[in-house]
């Protein structure tokens, strides 16, 4: 198994860039490297979508696959956009439209009620290896609040609207190394990394 690269089962270049940076020297490829445009996300939970993508990518490629599903859960919107974060405004991956719709929905919400959290679930699958039909999971969260206008040029998605607890800067204003320390994806990956390394090292 060690000769096979790890496939990050995402078509989102921002997620791929972040996960590659956090995985360091590990041999990592993305969906574009194996000729897959995208994977289905038809579940109604982050766990369901991450599992679905990891299992399907492992089945199609025979590789060890790590998939994530993540999103923004806003308390004043009863947890929306949640699993629909990437297509909140209707078209998948239209970050500017998604941000604009979120700000519109929160226009009359007081600053102290604009609390939210980023959530990430990671799933590891290896249908051709020792995991067979089993899937390993890890998750992470980052709590904060939503600004009234975008700030910062870094990151992607809702980063320019999200200020983590203890910070005055949005995720998009933070240096990437510090963002990884605070982020939901960083927390999930830190939880997954020992599982992943143990699995790779033992097969």
C-alpha positions as CSV (number, residue, x, y, z in Angstrom):
1,X,0.0,0.0,0.0
2,X,2.8,2.4,0.7
3,X,3.6,2.6,-3.0
4,X,0.1,3.9,-3.8
5,X,-0.4,7.7,-3.4
6,X,-3.2,9.0,-1.3
7,X,-6.1,10.3,-3.3
8,X,-7.9,13.4,-2.0
9,X,-11.3,12.9,-3.3
10,X,-12.2,16.5,-4.0
11,X,-12.6,18.7,-7.1
12,X,-12.4,21.8,-5.0
13,X,-9.0,23.4,-5.7
14,X,-9.1,25.3,-2.4
15,X,-9.7,22.2,-0.3
16,X,-7.0,20.3,-2.3
17,X,-4.5,23.1,-1.7
18,X,-5.2,23.2,2.0
19,X,-5.1,19.5,2.6
20,X,-1.9,19.1,0.6
21,X,-0.3,21.8,2.7
22,X,-1.3,20.1,5.9
23,X,-0.2,16.6,4.8
24,X,3.3,17.8,4.2
25,X,5.6,15.3,2.3
26,X,3.0,12.6,1.8
27,X,2.4,11.6,-1.8
28,X,-1.0,13.1,-2.6
29,X,-3.0,13.4,-5.8
30,X,-6.5,14.9,-6.6
31,X,-9.4,13.8,-8.6
32,X,-8.2,15.6,-11.7
33,X,-5.0,13.5,-11.6
34,X,-7.1,10.3,-12.0
35,X,-9.5,11.7,-14.6
36,X,-12.6,12.1,-12.3
37,X,-14.5,15.4,-12.6
38,X,-16.5,15.2,-9.4
39,X,-18.2,12.7,-7.1
40,X,-21.8,12.5,-6.0
41,X,-23.0,14.3,-2.8
42,X,-26.5,13.1,-2.3
43,X,-26.6,12.4,1.5
44,X,-28.2,14.8,4.0
45,X,-25.3,14.9,6.4
46,X,-21.6,15.7,6.3
47,X,-20.7,12.2,7.4
48,X,-22.9,10.7,4.7
49,X,-21.4,12.8,1.9
50,X,-17.8,12.3,3.0
51,X,-18.4,8.5,3.2
52,X,-20.1,8.4,-0.2
53,X,-17.3,10.2,-1.9
54,X,-14.5,8.2,-0.3
55,X,-16.1,4.9,-1.0
56,X,-16.9,5.8,-4.6
57,X,-13.4,7.2,-5.3
58,X,-11.8,4.1,-3.8
59,X,-14.0,1.8,-5.9
60,X,-13.2,3.7,-9.1
61,X,-9.4,4.0,-8.6
62,X,-8.2,1.2,-6.3
63,X,-6.4,3.9,-4.3
64,X,-6.5,4.9,-0.6
65,X,-9.0,7.7,-0.6
66,X,-9.5,10.6,1.8
67,X,-12.7,12.6,1.3
68,X,-14.1,15.5,3.2
69,X,-17.5,17.1,3.4
70,X,-17.6,20.4,5.2
71,X,-19.7,23.5,5.5
72,X,-20.9,26.5,7.4
73,X,-23.7,26.1,10.0
74,X,-25.2,29.5,11.1
75,X,-27.2,29.4,14.3
76,X,-29.7,32.2,13.2
77,X,-30.5,30.2,10.1
78,X,-31.1,26.9,12.1
79,X,-27.8,25.5,10.9
80,X,-28.1,26.5,7.2
81,X,-26.4,26.4,4.8
82,X,-24.9,23.2,6.3
83,X,-24.5,20.5,3.7
84,X,-25.7,22.9,1.0
85,X,-22.9,25.4,1.7
86,X,-21.3,25.0,-1.7
87,X,-24.6,25.4,-3.6
88,X,-26.4,27.7,-1.2
89,X,-27.3,30.2,-3.9
90,X,-28.2,27.5,-6.4
91,X,-25.0,27.0,-8.5
92,X,-22.4,24.7,-7.1
93,X,-19.1,26.5,-6.2
94,X,-20.3,30.1,-6.8
95,X,-18.6,31.5,-3.7
96,X,-19.5,35.2,-4.4
97,X,-23.2,34.4,-4.8
98,X,-23.2,32.1,-1.7
99,X,-21.6,34.9,0.4
100,X,-24.0,37.5,-0.9
101,X,-27.1,35.3,-0.1
102,X,-25.8,34.6,3.4
103,X,-25.3,38.3,4.1
104,X,-28.8,39.0,2.8
105,X,-30.3,36.3,5.0
106,X,-28.5,37.8,8.0
107,X,-29.1,41.5,7.2
108,X,-31.4,42.1,10.1
109,X,-29.6,39.8,12.6
110,X,-27.9,41.5,15.5
111,X,-24.1,41.2,15.7
112,X,-24.3,39.1,18.9
113,X,-26.6,36.6,17.2
114,X,-24.5,36.0,14.1
115,X,-22.8,33.0,15.7
116,X,-21.7,30.1,13.4
117,X,-19.4,27.2,13.1
118,X,-17.5,25.5,10.3
119,X,-17.7,21.7,10.4
120,X,-15.6,19.1,8.6
121,X,-16.0,15.4,8.4
122,X,-13.2,13.3,6.8
123,X,-13.6,9.7,5.6
124,X,-10.9,7.3,4.7
125,X,-11.6,4.3,2.4
126,X,-9.5,1.7,0.7
127,X,-11.7,-0.8,-1.1
128,X,-8.7,-2.6,-2.6
129,X,-6.8,-2.8,0.7
130,X,-7.2,-4.0,4.2
131,X,-10.1,-1.7,5.0
132,X,-12.3,-3.4,2.3
133,X,-15.8,-2.1,3.0
134,X,-15.0,-0.3,6.2
135,X,-14.6,3.5,6.4
136,X,-12.7,5.4,9.0
137,X,-13.9,8.9,10.1
138,X,-12.6,12.0,11.9
139,X,-14.2,15.4,12.3
140,X,-13.5,18.9,13.5
141,X,-15.2,22.2,14.1
142,X,-14.3,25.9,14.3
143,X,-16.7,28.3,16.1
144,X,-17.0,32.0,15.4
145,X,-19.3,34.6,13.9
146,X,-20.3,36.1,10.6
147,X,-19.2,39.6,9.6
148,X,-21.4,42.2,7.8
149,X,-19.2,42.4,4.7
150,X,-16.4,40.2,3.2
151,X,-12.8,40.9,4.4
152,X,-9.6,39.5,3.1
153,X,-8.3,37.9,-0.1
154,X,-7.2,34.5,1.2
155,X,-9.0,31.2,1.6
156,X,-12.2,30.4,-0.3
157,X,-15.9,29.8,0.3
158,X,-17.2,31.7,3.3
159,X,-13.7,32.4,4.8
160,X,-14.0,36.2,4.1
161,X,-17.2,36.3,6.3
162,X,-16.1,34.2,9.2
163,X,-14.2,35.4,12.3
164,X,-13.1,32.6,14.6
165,X,-13.5,32.9,18.3
166,X,-10.6,34.7,19.8
167,X,-9.7,36.5,16.5
168,X,-10.6,39.9,15.0
169,X,-9.6,38.8,11.5
170,X,-11.6,36.7,9.1
171,X,-10.3,33.3,7.9
172,X,-9.5,35.1,4.6
173,X,-7.3,37.6,6.5
174,X,-5.3,35.0,8.4
175,X,-1.9,33.6,7.3
176,X,-2.5,30.1,5.9
177,X,-0.4,28.5,8.6
178,X,-2.5,30.1,11.4
179,X,-5.7,29.3,9.6
180,X,-4.8,25.6,9.4
181,X,-4.3,25.7,13.2
182,X,-7.7,27.2,13.8
183,X,-9.8,25.7,11.0
184,X,-12.4,22.9,11.1
185,X,-10.4,21.1,8.3
186,X,-7.2,21.4,10.3
187,X,-8.9,20.0,13.4
188,X,-10.4,17.1,11.4
189,X,-7.1,16.3,9.7
190,X,-5.2,16.4,13.0
191,X,-7.7,13.8,14.3
192,X,-7.4,11.7,11.1
193,X,-3.6,11.9,10.7
194,X,-2.6,9.3,13.3
195,X,-5.3,7.0,11.9
196,X,-4.1,7.5,8.4
197,X,-0.4,7.1,9.2
198,X,-1.0,4.0,11.3
199,X,-3.0,2.5,8.4
200,X,-0.4,3.4,5.8
201,X,2.4,2.2,8.0
202,X,0.8,-1.2,8.7
203,X,-0.2,-2.2,5.2
